[in-house]
Amino acid sequence: MNRRIFFHTAFAVTVAAAFLPHFSFAADAPGTRVETKRVFKDVAYVEGGREDQRLDIYLPRDSGPHPLIVWVHGGAWRAGSKKDMPLGGLIARGFAVASVDYRLSTVAPMLAMMHDIKAAIRFLRAHAAEYGFDAKGFAVTGSSAGGHLAALTGTSNGNAELEGKLGAHCDQSSDVQAIVSFFGASNLRTILGQSTEHGLSVRVPALQLLLGGQPDEKPALAKLASPIAHVNAHVPPLLLIHGDADPQMPFEQSRELDAAYRNAGRPVEFVAMPGSVHGGKEFFDAERLAIVEKFLRAHLK
């Protein structure tokens, strides 16, 4: 595939307020069109933590309890922001969304970002009653690198090495009940061999930062950081959405994870988007969000 895409790696600036959450009826985040919602900005999920250990909470106007979607942004593990949250259509349909910032690979390599995301989920579960979440109905989703991290978060339910001990709520579970990965990685040990020339130009430096070396130089860490390595008879249901002309994140990555789930006898849905490349509005349009909603309502019970 010789399609050219432009990968933006400019770093987003996270604007932090005080340690107490800020409540507002602010304008919609990029990609959302929600007229009525409640928003809590820059909520610290690690007390006394860094500015990138914060999250934004979007709630429907009614009191709930609401199923919660934890959104993990993409950006080749080294860029991106919680501000880029494209699930506004699901908030309008009664889902709460928590968009999470985490330490990027330019700050700390794997496993720091996983410890952050799982700490955020523990925080959210501890405060479920306060915000009106259904503590038994958490899903994790993300796109690109965020799709990889979402899949890794869900498939590694109960993994102590990936869990970490950040924050004040280690008594809470970080388990999720469903996963949605938009064009995310699944196997860091095979990804380079599946990549286009353009994909390699993005993925090689990104993996160098993420792992502190290339996968063949860090095989144990590459395996630990691969969702496919954690698939077993108990992993949460999974929805994969991926463009079959993606020149940056190999389509084969979603195929691999789909096959692993099927071999383990676990619930999985794989939506291939013919001709779609790496991202774009079509991944979060009404048709795709309807698929996501149907999947989540089936499994967040």
N, C-alpha and C positions, 0 to 999 in steps of 0.2 A: 504494500500500500504506500503510495507516494503522496498522499494528501499532506498538506502543510497546515499546521495549527500553531498558534502562538501561545506559549506557556508563560503566564505572568507570575513572577516570583517576587514582586515588590512586597515588602513587609508591611502588614497593616499595623496601625498604631492603636493599642488598646487603651482606651481612656478610662481610668479608674476613678471612682468617687470615694467616699468614706467607706469604712468597713461595713456599715449598716446598709442593707439593700435600699435602693432608690426605687420608689413606686411612681409609675407614670402611666398616662394614656398616650405614649409617644407615637410618632409616625412609624409606619411599618418598616421592618427590616427589609433589606434588598430582596426582591423576589417574592414578597408577600403582598397580599391585597386583602387585609382584614380590617373591616370598619370598626368592629367593637371587640376589644380585648383588654386585658389587664397585663401590664408589663412591669417586671422587676428587673432593673438593670444592675450589672456589676455586683452580683451577690458573691461574696467570698465563700468558697467551699472548703478552704483551708484557713483556719483562724490564724491571723498574723502571717499569712502566706504572701506569695508574689502577686503582682498585678495580673499576670497571665494565669492565675489560679482562681478565676472568677467565671461566672456564668450569668446568662440572661434567661429569665423565665417569662414565658408567654402563656397566659391563661384565658380561656373563654370567659365571657362575662358571668355565666351562671356559676353557682357555688361548687358544683361537682358532687362526688369525687370524679376526677377525670383520669383516663389512661394517660400515661406520660411517655412522650417520645424524647429521648436524649439525642440531640443533634451534634455530630462531630464534624467540624469543617475540614475541608481538604487544603492542599497547598504543598504537595510533595514532602510533607512532614516538616517543612522548614519555613512555611509562610501560611497566611490565611488568618481569619478572624471569626469569632463567634457572631459578629455583626452580619455575616453572610449566611442567613438562615432562610431557605426557600420553601418552608413548609406552612406558610400562612394559611393556605387553603384547608389544611387539616385542623388548624386552630378553629377556624370557622365551623368545622364539622364536629367540634366537641373534644378535641385532643389538646392536652397541655404539651408545650414544648420547652425544653431546657437546652439552650445552645451553649456549648462549653468551650472555653479557651483552655489551653494546656501548654506546657513547656514544649517549645518547638525544638527540632534537632539541632538548631544553631545554638541553643542554650544548654541542652543536655541530651545525650543519645538515649535510645531505647535502653532501659525500660521506664524512664521518667514519665513519658507521656501516658503510658498505660496506668501507672500509679496515680496520676492526676485524674484521669477519666474515671477510674474506679472509685477514687475518693469523692469525686463529684456525685456519683450515683449513690454512694453511702450517705452523703449529706442530704441529697434529695429524698431518699427514703426516710431518713430521720425526721425530715420536716414535711412529710407527706400531709399530715393533718393540717398544718399551718397553711399550706398552699392549695390544698384540695386535690392532691393526687390520690389515685388508687395505688397504694403501696404494693399490691400484688400484680399490677399491670404496667410494667416498665418495658419499653422497647428501646433499642439503640439503633441509630441509623447515621449514615454519613456518605459523602461522595469522594471518589478518588482516594487519596491517602486517608481521608476520613472514613470512607467505606471500608478500607482495610482495617483501620483502628476499631470501627464499629464491629466488624466481623470477629476480630481478635478479642474484643471485650466480651462478646456474647459466647463465643466458643470456649473461652477460658474461664467460664463460671467456676469458682471454687479453686482456681489455680493460685497457690500461695505466692509463688515467685512473681507472678504478674499482678497480684493484689496490692502489695505494698502496705504501708502502715501510716499513710498520711491522714491528717485531720483528726477531728475529735469524735468520729463516729465509727470506730473500728468494730463496734459491737453490731453494726448494721450489715446487711448483705449487699453486695454489689451485683448480685445476679440479675439478669434480665430475662424476660419471657419471650422475646422475639427480636429478630435482627433484620434490618433492611440495608443492603449494600448497593449503592449506586456506583457502578464502574470502579470497584475497588480491587486491590491486590489480595491474593489468597495464599500464595506460595512464593516466598522470597528466594527460595532455592532454585526455582525454575523460571522466574520472571525475565531475567536477562536473555536467556535463550529463546524466549518467545517474542522479544521486543523488536520493533522496527528500528531503523537507524535513528529516526527522530526520538523514539522512545528511549533508546540507549543514551542519547545526549541529555535527557532529563533524568533517567533512572539511575545511571551510574553515580553521578555526584550526589544525588539524593540519598542513595543507599550508603554512600561513604559517610555522610553525616549521621544517618539514622543508626547504623550499626557500628560506626567507628572503623569501617573497612568494608570490603566487598563480601558477598555471601559466602564465597569459597574460602575467604580468609577468616570468617566468623561463622562457621557452620552451625555451632550449637545455638548461638544467638539468632541466626537466621531461621532456624527451625522453631525456636521458642516464639519468635515474632510472626510466625506463619499460622493463620487461622486453620489451614488444612491439617496441621499437625495435632490439633486439639479436637478434631471431630471424633465423637464417640456416640454411644447409644443414648446419651442424655442431653446433647446440645439443643439449644432452643430452635424453634422453627425459623427458617431463613427465606428471605425474598431477595433475589439478585436481579438487578436491572442494568443492562450493559449494551452499548452500541457495538454492532459487529464490524464496524469500520474504524474502531478506535485505534489511532496510531500511537497513542501514548501509554495507555494501560492495556496490556494485551487482553483481548476478548477471551483467550484461553484461560486466563486466571479465574474468571467466573465459571467457565466450563469445568475446570478442575474441582472447584469447591462444590458445584452442583453434583458432580459424579461422586465425590467423597460422601456427601450427605445421602445420596441414593444408596450407596453401598452400605452405609450405616443404618439404613432404614428410617431416616429422620425426615420430617416434613420439609420440603423445599420447593420453591417456585422460581423459575428462571425465565425472565422476560428479555428476549433478545430484540434489539431495536435495529432493524435493517437500515444500513446506510448511515446510522448516527455515529458521530465521532466521540471526542472526549468532552462530555458535558454539553450544555446548551439548555435553552428554555424548555425544549420538548421533554426533557427528563422529569420536569416538575409541572407539566401542564395538567389540565383537569383530568385527562384520560389516565395518565400515570398515577396521579394522586388518588384517583378512584381505585386503582389496583392496590395501592399501598393501604388505603383505608379498609378495603375488603379483607386483605391479608391480616391486618392488625386486629380488626374486630373478630376475626375467626380464632385468633390465638391469644388475645389479651382478655381472658374471661375470668 
